[in-house]
Amino acid sequence: MHGNSKIGASALMMAMASLTAGTSATPVSAQPVTLPALFPTPTSIDLGTGSITLGSAVVLVAAPGTDPETVALVRQILATAGVETIATAKRLPATPDRPHIVLGTGDTALVRDALGRSKATLDTQAEGYTIATVAAGAGIVTLAGNDADGLFHAVQTFRQLARRASLPALVIQDHPAMPIRGTIEGFYGAPWSMADRTKHLDFLATVKANTYVYSPKDDPYARDRWREAYPAATLSSLGTLAQTARRNHVDFVYAVSPGPSVCFSDPADVQALERKFDALRAIGVGSFYVALDDIEYTKWNCERDKTAFGPSGAEAAGVAQAQLLNAVQASLSAKDPGARPLIMVPTEYYDAKETPYKAALRKHLDPRIVVQWTGTDVVPPAISIPDAKAATKAFGRKTLLWDNYPVNDYAQTTGRLLMAPYARREAGLSGELTGILSNPMNQEAPSRPAVTGVAAFGWNDTAYDAERTWHFSARELAGGDERATAALLTFFDTQHMAPTFGSQPWQEQAPRLKAALDAVREALADGDAAARQRAIADLTARADAFANAPDIIRAGTIDPGFAAQSRPWLDAMQRWGRALQLTAAGLDAANRGSGAADRYFADAKRLAGEAAAIKTIPGATRFDGPIKIADGVLDRFVADAPTLIAVGSSDRGGATTGR
């Protein structure tokens, strides 16, 4: 179930004002009390009267049994907010003389007392939480989780609140719409490094995601050599990752892909899967996944299966897969009755059409097993509620969406980072899905803008705002720095195009830049001299910002991995920016009747050629190739510019079409 956010129109306007304003050095007394902009959008926010200033000293009151790492995170947040002294106490005073931060789960007397003072009730949904701030005395901030996960999510919301100069009196009640939210490292090409995975798990915590599936296609011990044990060093590294996931309240799911060679009817292969999972369980992994995607399922890998299931074919494959998966599920339940259900991705994962294969799975697959589904296509342009209902019917259960965005491991994505907002997934899908897992790019840090949207949609799909969440992701990567945020949004726009397996993308390329360049074209074609000059001046300013953005990003993003993984794109963007600067100079010269225009245009063309020749980092993605920067928009404008103004036409009334 999910709730609608109780945010009215006026409150929403205040929230947007708060979003764009950010924090301010103005004294608190001069600040209006506004509804904070929070991501993911909470289920409900009720704004009260007054506000709390944390100041330099607070008292931290943690309920017995509170996770020490969650308490440590609160301390870190307070220190970042400028709190110098953090005292501790075991109970609340009648009237606090300093701000008191109370945290714990709702089954403790301390938290019940704190919530009672604010007349707030606990959100009792799974992973739910309540935050209540009371401005009485020096103020009380209560972070109350329905469970340990909910408390951790409350602290992540508090992290955003604590950036403000003051905390408004409010009550937030919040819980996720979808039970499963996160990512599946399921792409082809270079897998992430262990360091990247660690950073990614830390990032997932900040956006309230709760699931990470380890399933890189190029891990030989998970696919081609799946029967073999991991080397000790690799197993140890996976155990460390599992610990990092637990600290971040993220479920670490280990996936194996036996499909290319498994003999479904052979007990030895069932035992091989069990041994693999036992080894992972021994290092702290408790959730498991069997991937049967991207395999040839109309032929058997062994004669034994032909005897057991008859001639090969789609229906027989469904029966065989169900038998294997049911055996694995039974084994998991026997060894850990409280374990999460097995997850699987079927061989027919890319539509919801009725087929013999799906019918066989629907009939024979243990109903506890979670089935993944990618939508109406491998890379769907949109996903609607009727689409999800059709999948529910086809597979006999609500599916877990494997969303192939922003993954860039297929030919149509060559030379691209996919950084458009997460969009065109219908609000209300939470009623028909068990969750969403994003398949990210080979580049971990540049995947975060899209994954931020996936997590926010999974948390509260009915109140999800794609554009505002996109802006939030840029601010997070920039650590709140305004110049770096603006530079990142300029860069994101050059990587806005999202292809499909077909010829038509589902996100257009560089919409912000295209609108600006189209306005220049119109002014040059139809405007008077003053309008042309203004358009050229605007273009010059935009070109300067475009050319400067890469250096600002390199210096201003808080994770150096972002700049490193985006290096060739930033290099190409800088050259394209210089080409645009020269193009603007050429248009200005042509508008003034200067003979220098041709030289400017020639140099712009040369730089554009250099930019277009820059290639991806070898081996970083599945397909190497030339970098794409606002292709179809920027390159066309630079190429067309010499024809937009005739040299010597500075006093004409309209544009000419040639020189």
C-alpha positions as semicolon CSV with decimal commas, in nm:
position;residue;x (nm);y (nm);z (nm)
1;M;0,000;0,000;0,000
2;H;0,102;0,359;-0,039
3;G;-0,033;0,692;0,077
4;N;-0,073;1,018;-0,105
5;S;0,137;1,308;0,013
6;K;-0,068;1,557;0,213
7;I;0,088;1,860;0,047
8;G;-0,149;2,130;-0,073
9;A;-0,088;2,374;-0,358
10;S;0,029;2,659;-0,135
11;A;0,259;2,429;0,059
12;L;0,399;2,292;-0,265
13;M;0,478;2,645;-0,383
14;M;0,660;2,708;-0,056
15;A;0,850;2,383;-0,100
16;M;0,960;2,481;-0,448
17;A;1,071;2,820;-0,322
18;S;1,272;2,646;-0,052
19;L;1,420;2,411;-0,311
20;T;1,548;2,690;-0,531
21;A;1,660;2,913;-0,249
22;G;1,871;2,659;-0,061
23;T;2,021;2,755;0,273
24;S;2,091;3,115;0,355
25;A;2,314;3,313;0,587
26;T;2,024;3,546;0,672
27;P;1,934;3,540;1,045
28;V;1,669;3,282;1,129
29;S;1,434;3,548;1,259
30;A;1,414;3,694;0,910
31;Q;1,330;3,363;0,747
32;P;0,971;3,259;0,680
33;V;0,884;2,907;0,793
34;T;0,860;2,707;0,474
35;L;0,786;2,348;0,389
36;P;1,118;2,173;0,322
37;A;1,186;2,012;-0,015
38;L;1,273;1,649;0,057
39;F;1,367;1,362;-0,173
40;P;1,216;1,108;-0,203
41;T;0,892;1,298;-0,139
42;P;0,750;1,187;0,197
43;T;0,406;1,032;0,223
44;S;0,284;1,328;0,428
45;I;0,420;1,649;0,578
46;D;0,220;1,868;0,814
47;L;0,377;2,205;0,885
48;G;0,344;2,343;1,239
49;T;0,420;2,675;1,403
50;G;0,767;2,802;1,480
51;S;1,109;2,657;1,414
52;I;1,415;2,512;1,585
53;T;1,772;2,629;1,547
54;L;2,023;2,356;1,626
55;G;2,298;2,602;1,720
56;S;2,635;2,487;1,852
57;A;2,516;2,248;2,124
58;V;2,251;1,976;2,131
59;V;2,159;1,679;2,345
60;L;2,130;1,338;2,179
61;V;1,888;1,093;2,340
62;A;1,902;0,745;2,188
63;A;1,653;0,479;2,296
64;P;1,793;0,150;2,427
65;G;1,871;-0,094;2,149
66;T;1,923;0,171;1,881
67;D;2,175;0,063;1,618
68;P;2,509;0,225;1,715
69;E;2,589;0,296;1,349
70;T;2,261;0,486;1,312
71;V;2,349;0,691;1,620
72;A;2,694;0,758;1,472
73;L;2,530;0,877;1,149
74;V;2,318;1,127;1,344
75;R;2,633;1,255;1,514
76;Q;2,799;1,298;1,174
77;I;2,498;1,490;1,041
78;L;2,496;1,720;1,343
79;A;2,867;1,791;1,312
80;T;2,824;1,873;0,942
81;A;2,543;2,111;1,039
82;G;2,783;2,303;1,264
83;V;2,697;2,150;1,602
84;E;3,013;2,157;1,812
85;T;2,896;1,997;2,136
86;I;2,681;1,683;2,146
87;A;2,583;1,583;2,498
88;T;2,389;1,266;2,573
89;A;2,099;1,187;2,802
90;K;1,874;0,891;2,877
91;R;1,544;1,078;2,899
92;L;1,378;1,403;2,799
93;P;1,357;1,692;3,047
94;A;1,027;1,866;3,107
95;T;1,146;2,175;2,920
96;P;1,463;2,139;2,712
97;D;1,720;2,417;2,755
98;R;1,905;2,298;2,445
99;P;1,770;2,125;2,133
100;H;1,716;1,756;2,204
101;I;1,740;1,493;1,929
102;V;1,550;1,176;2,018
103;L;1,590;0,863;1,811
104;G;1,476;0,505;1,835
105;T;1,199;0,271;1,731
106;G;0,839;0,328;1,828
107;D;0,823;0,035;2,068
108;T;1,044;0,217;2,323
109;A;0,906;0,429;2,607
110;L;1,141;0,717;2,524
111;V;1,015;0,749;2,167
112;R;0,651;0,712;2,272
113;D;0,703;0,997;2,520
114;A;0,867;1,219;2,257
115;L;0,596;1,151;1,999
116;G;0,330;1,221;2,260
117;R;0,474;1,566;2,325
118;S;0,436;1,649;1,959
119;K;0,091;1,485;1,936
120;A;0,229;1,272;1,653
121;T;0,167;0,907;1,581
122;L;0,412;0,653;1,447
123;D;0,391;0,544;1,084
124;T;0,354;0,169;1,131
125;Q;0,413;0,052;0,775
126;A;0,720;-0,160;0,699
127;E;1,024;0,071;0,678
128;G;0,798;0,351;0,798
129;Y;0,902;0,637;1,021
130;T;0,779;0,958;1,180
131;I;0,978;1,277;1,231
132;A;0,827;1,527;1,472
133;T;0,982;1,862;1,560
134;V;0,840;2,067;1,846
135;A;0,947;2,428;1,893
136;A;0,861;2,435;2,266
137;G;1,157;2,551;2,475
138;A;1,479;2,496;2,283
139;G;1,301;2,231;2,077
140;I;1,270;1,855;2,041
141;V;1,339;1,662;1,722
142;T;1,206;1,305;1,730
143;L;1,327;1,048;1,478
144;A;1,103;0,745;1,526
145;G;1,123;0,431;1,316
146;N;0,862;0,161;1,297
147;D;1,159;-0,072;1,264
148;A;1,537;-0,034;1,238
149;D;1,511;0,027;0,863
150;G;1,249;0,295;0,916
151;L;1,467;0,468;1,175
152;F;1,758;0,467;0,931
153;H;1,536;0,625;0,665
154;A;1,426;0,887;0,918
155;V;1,789;0,977;0,976
156;Q;1,842;1,014;0,599
157;T;1,551;1,260;0,589
158;F;1,697;1,442;0,890
159;R;2,022;1,473;0,694
160;Q;1,838;1,689;0,442
161;L;1,649;1,885;0,708
162;A;1,967;1,965;0,901
163;R;2,109;2,156;0,604
164;R;1,859;2,433;0,665
165;A;1,935;2,731;0,886
166;S;1,643;2,622;1,103
167;L;1,412;2,324;1,124
168;P;1,043;2,409;1,093
169;A;0,800;2,261;1,340
170;L;0,645;1,972;1,148
171;V;0,533;1,613;1,148
172;I;0,651;1,382;0,870
173;Q;0,493;1,040;0,837
174;D;0,653;0,836;0,569
175;H;0,691;0,486;0,429
176;P;0,776;0,336;0,089
177;A;0,515;0,259;-0,172
178;M;0,717;-0,035;-0,310
179;P;0,881;-0,302;-0,092
180;I;1,188;-0,343;-0,317
181;R;1,385;-0,042;-0,446
182;G;1,738;-0,026;-0,575
183;T;1,974;-0,148;-0,843
184;I;2,091;-0,464;-1,014
185;E;2,447;-0,464;-1,139
186;G;2,336;-0,673;-1,433
187;F;2,509;-0,514;-1,730
188;Y;2,756;-0,654;-1,983
189;G;3,106;-0,516;-2,010
190;A;3,347;-0,413;-1,737
191;P;3,193;-0,480;-1,395
192;W;3,220;-0,219;-1,123
193;S;3,522;-0,229;-0,898
194;M;3,472;-0,323;-0,534
195;A;3,545;0,042;-0,447
196;D;3,269;0,156;-0,683
197;R;3,027;-0,094;-0,531
198;T;3,108;0,036;-0,184
199;K;3,040;0,393;-0,293
200;H;2,720;0,281;-0,461
201;L;2,591;0,112;-0,147
202;D;2,663;0,430;0,050
203;F;2,476;0,629;-0,215
204;L;2,177;0,393;-0,215
205;A;2,131;0,461;0,155
206;T;2,094;0,834;0,093
207;V;1,801;0,783;-0,146
208;K;1,626;0,526;0,076
209;A;1,691;0,235;-0,159
210;N;1,698;-0,103;0,012
211;T;1,824;-0,355;-0,245
212;Y;2,140;-0,418;-0,445
213;V;2,171;-0,726;-0,664
214;Y;2,520;-0,845;-0,747
215;S;2,485;-0,988;-1,098
216;P;2,761;-0,864;-1,331
217;K;2,745;-1,059;-1,654
218;D;3,125;-1,072;-1,678
219;D;3,185;-1,240;-1,339
220;P;3,292;-1,588;-1,457
221;Y;3,214;-1,749;-1,119
222;A;2,855;-1,630;-1,143
223;R;2,795;-1,736;-1,504
224;D;3,034;-1,941;-1,719
225;R;3,208;-2,111;-1,423
226;W;2,916;-2,092;-1,183
227;R;2,972;-2,442;-1,042
228;E;3,320;-2,346;-0,923
229;A;3,394;-2,192;-0,583
230;Y;3,509;-1,832;-0,566
231;P;3,875;-1,767;-0,490
232;A;3,917;-1,686;-0,122
233;A;4,013;-1,324;-0,188
234;T;3,706;-1,260;-0,402
235;L;3,480;-1,424;-0,148
236;S;3,629;-1,208;0,126
237;S;3,567;-0,893;-0,081
238;L;3,205;-0,995;-0,135
239;G;3,171;-1,046;0,240
240;T;3,300;-0,695;0,301
241;L;3,045;-0,562;0,053
242;A;2,769;-0,748;0,234
243;Q;2,878;-0,581;0,559
244;T;2,868;-0,240;0,389
245;A;2,520;-0,316;0,263
246;R;2,398;-0,411;0,611
247;R;2,539;-0,090;0,754
248;N;2,340;0,098;0,492
249;H;2,022;-0,107;0,548
250;V;2,049;-0,240;0,193
251;D;1,970;-0,604;0,117
252;F;2,271;-0,752;-0,062
253;V;2,137;-1,010;-0,309
254;Y;2,376;-1,251;-0,475
255;A;2,277;-1,368;-0,825
256;V;2,404;-1,668;-1,016
257;S;2,344;-1,727;-1,389
258;P;2,359;-2,103;-1,454
259;G;2,142;-2,101;-1,767
260;P;2,407;-2,147;-2,037
261;S;2,514;-2,486;-1,901
262;V;2,275;-2,607;-1,630
263;C;2,112;-2,948;-1,645
264;F;1,777;-2,878;-1,483
265;S;1,695;-3,235;-1,387
266;D;2,038;-3,322;-1,248
267;P;2,044;-3,323;-0,864
268;A;2,416;-3,248;-0,883
269;D;2,343;-2,907;-1,036
270;V;2,085;-2,828;-0,768
271;Q;2,352;-2,917;-0,514
272;A;2,604;-2,698;-0,697
273;L;2,367;-2,402;-0,662
274;E;2,316;-2,482;-0,296
275;R;2,693;-2,499;-0,239
276;K;2,737;-2,164;-0,410
277;F;2,470;-2,005;-0,193
278;D;2,603;-2,175;0,121
279;A;2,944;-2,020;0,059
280;L;2,786;-1,677;0,024
281;R;2,567;-1,733;0,331
282;A;2,881;-1,807;0,532
283;I;3,014;-1,456;0,462
284;G;2,691;-1,282;0,557
285;V;2,480;-1,287;0,239
286;G;2,120;-1,389;0,306
287;S;1,933;-1,315;-0,018
288;F;1,970;-1,501;-0,344
289;Y;1,875;-1,481;-0,710
290;V;1,885;-1,713;-1,010
291;A;1,913;-1,541;-1,347
292;L;1,787;-1,726;-1,654
293;D;1,800;-1,434;-1,898
294;D;1,985;-1,417;-2,228
295;I;2,007;-1,793;-2,281
296;E;1,898;-2,034;-2,552
297;Y;1,596;-2,204;-2,394
298;T;1,465;-2,406;-2,686
299;K;1,740;-2,663;-2,660
300;W;1,858;-2,875;-2,367
301;N;2,209;-2,864;-2,226
302;C;2,197;-3,234;-2,138
303;E;2,027;-3,553;-2,256
304;R;1,894;-3,607;-1,907
305;D;1,659;-3,308;-1,947
306;K;1,519;-3,451;-2,268
307;T;1,431;-3,768;-2,078
308;A;1,285;-3,573;-1,785
309;F;1,090;-3,305;-1,969
310;G;1,048;-3,431;-2,324
311;P;1,143;-3,252;-2,645
312;S;1,296;-2,909;-2,597
313;G;1,081;-2,602;-2,640
314;A;0,953;-2,294;-2,461
315;E;0,689;-2,473;-2,252
316;A;0,926;-2,750;-2,150
317;A;1,183;-2,487;-2,054
318;G;0,930;-2,321;-1,825
319;V;0,854;-2,651;-1,653
320;A;1,223;-2,737;-1,614
321;Q;1,315;-2,394;-1,479
322;A;1,030;-2,403;-1,229
323;Q;1,143;-2,744;-1,100
324;L;1,498;-2,620;-1,045
325;L;1,392;-2,293;-0,883
326;N;1,139;-2,462;-0,656
327;A;1,410;-2,695;-0,530
328;V;1,639;-2,400;-0,458
329;Q;1,358;-2,212;-0,282
330;A;1,283;-2,515;-0,065
331;S;1,650;-2,545;0,027
332;L;1,675;-2,175;0,118
333;S;1,364;-2,193;0,336
334;A;1,487;-2,506;0,513
335;K;1,820;-2,347;0,600
336;D;1,677;-2,007;0,698
337;P;1,298;-1,995;0,749
338;G;1,316;-1,616;0,777
339;A;1,508;-1,565;0,453
340;R;1,374;-1,340;0,181
341;P;1,219;-1,524;-0,115
342;L;1,433;-1,631;-0,406
343;I;1,430;-1,387;-0,699
344;M;1,451;-1,500;-1,060
345;V;1,456;-1,337;-1,400
346;P;1,290;-1,552;-1,667
347;T;1,414;-1,612;-2,017
348;E;1,109;-1,426;-2,151
349;Y;1,156;-1,113;-1,943
350;Y;1,080;-0,845;-2,202
351;D;0,701;-0,837;-2,251
352;A;0,373;-0,950;-2,097
353;K;0,231;-1,144;-2,389
354;E;0,074;-1,479;-2,312
355;T;0,308;-1,763;-2,419
356;P;0,352;-2,134;-2,341
357;Y;0,668;-2,050;-2,146
358;K;0,496;-1,796;-1,921
359;A;0,199;-2,028;-1,875
360;A;0,433;-2,303;-1,757
361;L;0,602;-2,073;-1,507
362;R;0,267;-1,944;-1,386
363;K;0,143;-2,298;-1,329
364;H;0,452;-2,460;-1,178
365;L;0,667;-2,189;-1,012
366;D;0,650;-2,165;-0,632
367;P;0,431;-1,860;-0,559
368;R;0,688;-1,731;-0,309
369;I;0,949;-1,679;-0,581
370;V;0,979;-1,322;-0,707
371;V;0,979;-1,280;-1,087
372;Q;1,156;-0,992;-1,263
373;W;1,024;-0,828;-1,579
374;T;1,169;-0,547;-1,792
375;G;0,844;-0,399;-1,916
376;T;0,693;-0,406;-2,262
377;D;1,036;-0,435;-2,424
378;V;1,398;-0,486;-2,324
379;V;1,424;-0,106;-2,306
380;P;1,064;0,019;-2,292
381;P;0,983;0,381;-2,384
382;A;0,718;0,390;-2,110
383;I;0,554;0,162;-1,855
384;S;0,187;0,196;-1,766
385;I;-0,040;0,045;-1,504
386;P;-0,214;-0,171;-1,769
387;D;0,131;-0,299;-1,876
388;A;0,206;-0,405;-1,520
389;K;-0,138;-0,562;-1,478
390;A;-0,074;-0,767;-1,792
391;A;0,257;-0,885;-1,645
392;T;0,083;-0,980;-1,319
393;K;-0,161;-1,190;-1,517
394;A;0,107;-1,346;-1,738
395;F;0,339;-1,451;-1,454
396;G;0,071;-1,522;-1,193
397;R;0,212;-1,273;-0,941
398;K;0,308;-0,907;-0,914
399;T;0,644;-0,864;-1,079
400;L;0,963;-0,689;-0,976
401;L;1,048;-0,440;-1,251
402;W;1,399;-0,469;-1,396
403;D;1,420;-0,126;-1,557
404;N;1,694;-0,112;-1,820
405;Y;1,768;0,253;-1,752
406;P;2,026;0,401;-1,744
407;V;2,224;0,093;-1,858
408;N;2,450;0,167;-2,158
409;D;2,571;-0,178;-2,263
410;Y;2,385;-0,207;-2,595
411;A;2,489;-0,079;-2,938
412;Q;2,245;0,213;-2,949
413;T;2,411;0,363;-2,640
414;T;2,763;0,365;-2,783
415;G;2,939;0,686;-2,685
416;R;2,666;0,788;-2,443
417;L;2,606;0,841;-2,077
418;L;2,233;0,821;-2,003
419;M;2,154;1,106;-1,767
420;A;1,800;1,223;-1,841
421;P;1,546;1,227;-1,558
422;Y;1,375;0,899;-1,476
423;A;1,037;0,950;-1,644
424;R;0,744;0,799;-1,832
425;R;0,667;0,541;-1,566
426;E;0,306;0,587;-1,462
427;A;0,215;0,705;-1,113
428;G;0,027;0,425;-0,943
429;L;0,257;0,145;-1,059
430;S;0,322;0,070;-0,692
431;G;-0,018;-0,100;-0,687
432;E;0,094;-0,355;-0,947
433;L;0,466;-0,405;-0,879
434;T;0,662;-0,546;-0,588
435;G;0,934;-0,295;-0,665
436;I;1,183;-0,152;-0,914
437;L;1,548;-0,230;-0,970
438;S;1,743;-0,006;-1,204
439;N;2,011;-0,160;-1,424
440;P;2,276;0,115;-1,411
441;M;2,564;0,204;-1,640
442;N;2,916;0,066;-1,640
443;Q;2,998;0,409;-1,495
444;E;2,878;0,403;-1,133
445;A;2,884;0,770;-1,033
446;P;2,726;0,902;-1,357
447;S;2,445;0,649;-1,302
448;R;2,332;0,827;-0,986
449;P;2,106;1,096;-1,141
450;A;1,886;0,830;-1,301
451;V;1,904;0,591;-1,004
452;T;1,804;0,876;-0,771
453;G;1,487;0,905;-0,979
454;V;1,423;0,531;-0,975
455;A;1,455;0,521;-0,595
456;A;1,235;0,828;-0,549
457;F;0,969;0,682;-0,778
458;G;0,979;0,350;-0,595
459;W;0,942;0,528;-0,262
460;N;0,649;0,751;-0,359
461;D;0,540;0,713;-0,720
462;T;0,221;0,919;-0,680
463;A;0,409;1,233;-0,571
464;Y;0,721;1,181;-0,782
465;D;0,847;1,487;-0,973
466;A;1,105;1,381;-1,233
467;E;1,251;1,726;-1,305
468;R;1,288;1,835;-0,943
469;T;1,440;1,501;-0,844
470;W;1,687;1,539;-1,133
471;H;1,790;1,880;-1,001
472;F;1,826;1,732;-0,653
473;S;2,063;1,465;-0,784
474;A;2,282;1,735;-0,939
475;R;2,294;1,925;-0,608
476;E;2,390;1,607;-0,424
477;L;2,676;1,536;-0,665
478;A;2,787;1,898;-0,625
479;G;2,768;1,890;-0,247
480;G;2,525;2,182;-0,261
481;D;2,760;2,408;-0,458
482;E;2,549;2,626;-0,689
483;R;2,805;2,668;-0,970
484;A;2,881;2,297;-0,982
485;T;2,509;2,215;-0,976
486;A;2,446;2,442;-1,274
487;A;2,744;2,294;-1,460
488;L;2,621;1,942;-1,395
489;L;2,273;2,021;-1,525
490;T;2,432;2,164;-1,841
491;F;2,631;1,843;-1,876
492;F;2,329;1,620;-1,803
493;D;2,143;1,798;-2,084
494;T;2,409;1,692;-2,335
495;Q;2,347;1,329;-2,228
496;H;1,968;1,352;-2,219
497;M;1,892;1,121;-2,510
498;A;1,774;0,776;-2,398
499;P;1,765;0,521;-2,681
500;T;1,563;0,203;-2,710
501;F;1,637;-0,111;-2,908
502;G;1,444;0,051;-3,193
503;S;1,511;0,363;-3,396
504;Q;1,322;0,606;-3,172
505;P;1,460;0,724;-2,836
506;W;1,229;0,754;-2,536
507;Q;1,400;1,073;-2,417
508;E;1,488;1,354;-2,655
509;Q;1,840;1,490;-2,685
510;A;1,953;1,813;-2,514
511;P;1,609;1,977;-2,477
512;R;1,742;2,278;-2,286
513;L;2,021;2,346;-2,532
514;K;1,796;2,284;-2,831
515;A;1,540;2,536;-2,708
516;A;1,813;2,796;-2,664
517;L;1,971;2,735;-3,005
518;D;1,631;2,730;-3,175
519;A;1,562;3,072;-3,021
520;V;1,889;3,200;-3,169
521;R;1,795;3,063;-3,511
522;E;1,456;3,235;-3,494
523;A;1,603;3,567;-3,388
524;L;1,861;3,558;-3,667
525;A;1,597;3,465;-3,925
526;D;1,314;3,693;-3,823
527;G;1,443;3,952;-3,576
528;D;1,556;4,310;-3,627
529;A;1,916;4,417;-3,571
530;A;1,867;4,465;-3,196
531;A;1,702;4,123;-3,158
532;R;1,985;3,960;-3,352
533;Q;2,244;4,124;-3,134
534;R;2,067;4,017;-2,815
535;A;2,042;3,660;-2,941
536;I;2,413;3,652;-3,024
537;A;2,499;3,797;-2,682
538;D;2,286;3,530;-2,514
539;L;2,453;3,263;-2,725
540;T;2,797;3,392;-2,626
541;A;2,709;3,372;-2,256
542;R;2,568;3,023;-2,299
543;A;2,876;2,910;-2,493
544;D;3,102;3,042;-2,216
545;A;2,904;2,850;-1,954
546;F;2,911;2,538;-2,171
547;A;3,288;2,557;-2,225
548;N;3,358;2,624;-1,857
549;A;3,126;2,353;-1,721
550;P;3,376;2,062;-1,746
551;D;3,640;2,237;-1,532
552;I;3,375;2,336;-1,278
553;I;3,253;1,976;-1,264
554;R;3,606;1,841;-1,219
555;A;3,666;2,079;-0,932
556;G;3,318;2,094;-0,782
557;T;3,176;1,741;-0,764
558;I;3,230;1,581;-0,425
559;D;3,300;1,234;-0,567
560;P;3,611;1,238;-0,787
561;G;3,484;0,916;-0,942
562;F;3,222;1,115;-1,130
563;A;3,480;1,323;-1,317
564;A;3,708;1,022;-1,371
565;Q;3,433;0,804;-1,518
566;S;3,302;1,095;-1,727
567;R;3,648;1,205;-1,843
568;P;3,615;1,164;-2,223
569;W;3,269;1,320;-2,218
570;L;3,396;1,621;-2,024
571;D;3,694;1,651;-2,260
572;A;3,465;1,642;-2,562
573;M;3,221;1,886;-2,402
574;Q;3,502;2,135;-2,345
575;R;3,603;2,126;-2,712
576;W;3,242;2,150;-2,824
577;G;3,204;2,447;-2,589
578;R;3,503;2,618;-2,748
579;A;3,355;2,544;-3,092
580;L;3,030;2,707;-2,980
581;Q;3,221;3,010;-2,850
582;L;3,388;3,051;-3,188
583;T;3,054;3,000;-3,360
584;A;2,907;3,283;-3,152
585;A;3,206;3,501;-3,239
586;G;3,156;3,418;-3,607
587;L;2,787;3,511;-3,592
588;D;2,873;3,835;-3,417
589;A;3,134;3,917;-3,682
590;A;2,894;3,832;-3,964
591;N;2,622;4,043;-3,804
592;R;2,864;4,337;-3,793
593;G;2,979;4,279;-4,149
594;S;3,331;4,173;-4,045
595;G;3,540;3,958;-4,272
596;A;3,669;3,770;-3,966
597;A;3,352;3,559;-3,960
598;D;3,490;3,294;-4,196
599;R;3,798;3,241;-3,979
600;Y;3,586;3,197;-3,667
601;F;3,358;2,948;-3,842
602;A;3,655;2,753;-3,983
603;D;3,814;2,720;-3,639
604;A;3,480;2,617;-3,491
605;K;3,451;2,343;-3,753
606;R;3,804;2,223;-3,675
607;L;3,736;2,205;-3,301
608;A;3,405;2,031;-3,362
609;G;3,592;1,768;-3,561
610;E;3,839;1,718;-3,276
611;A;3,556;1,687;-3,025
612;A;3,368;1,435;-3,239
613;A;3,684;1,220;-3,266
614;I;3,721;1,167;-2,889
615;K;3,640;0,808;-2,795
616;T;3,520;0,625;-2,488
617;I;3,768;0,486;-2,236
618;P;3,880;0,153;-2,393
619;G;3,710;-0,142;-2,227
620;A;3,503;0,071;-1,987
621;T;3,182;-0,008;-2,172
622;R;3,072;-0,299;-2,384
623;F;3,091;-0,097;-2,706
624;D;3,376;0,149;-2,761
625;G;3,317;0,442;-2,993
626;P;3,313;0,818;-3,043
627;I;3,171;1,031;-2,765
628;K;2,830;1,189;-2,826
629;I;2,767;1,541;-2,692
630;A;2,421;1,684;-2,762
631;D;2,440;1,514;-3,099
632;G;2,182;1,621;-3,353
633;V;2,154;1,956;-3,175
634;L;2,494;2,114;-3,112
635;D;2,673;1,969;-3,415
636;R;2,394;2,083;-3,647
637;F;2,397;2,435;-3,511
638;V;2,776;2,468;-3,546
639;A;2,754;2,330;-3,903
640;D;2,460;2,555;-3,999
641;A;2,592;2,875;-3,840
642;P;2,777;3,010;-4,149
643;T;2,446;3,010;-4,339
644;L;2,241;3,184;-4,069
645;I;2,373;3,538;-4,139
646;A;2,511;3,669;-4,465
647;V;2,837;3,862;-4,420
648;G;2,776;4,233;-4,456
649;S;2,407;4,207;-4,364
650;S;2,422;4,393;-4,032
651;D;2,159;4,648;-4,139
652;R;1,917;4,411;-4,308
653;G;1,568;4,357;-4,176
654;G;1,558;3,979;-4,205
655;A;1,787;3,680;-4,240
656;T;1,936;3,553;-4,562
657;T;1,989;3,189;-4,633
658;G;2,343;3,196;-4,771
659;R;2,662;3,392;-4,816
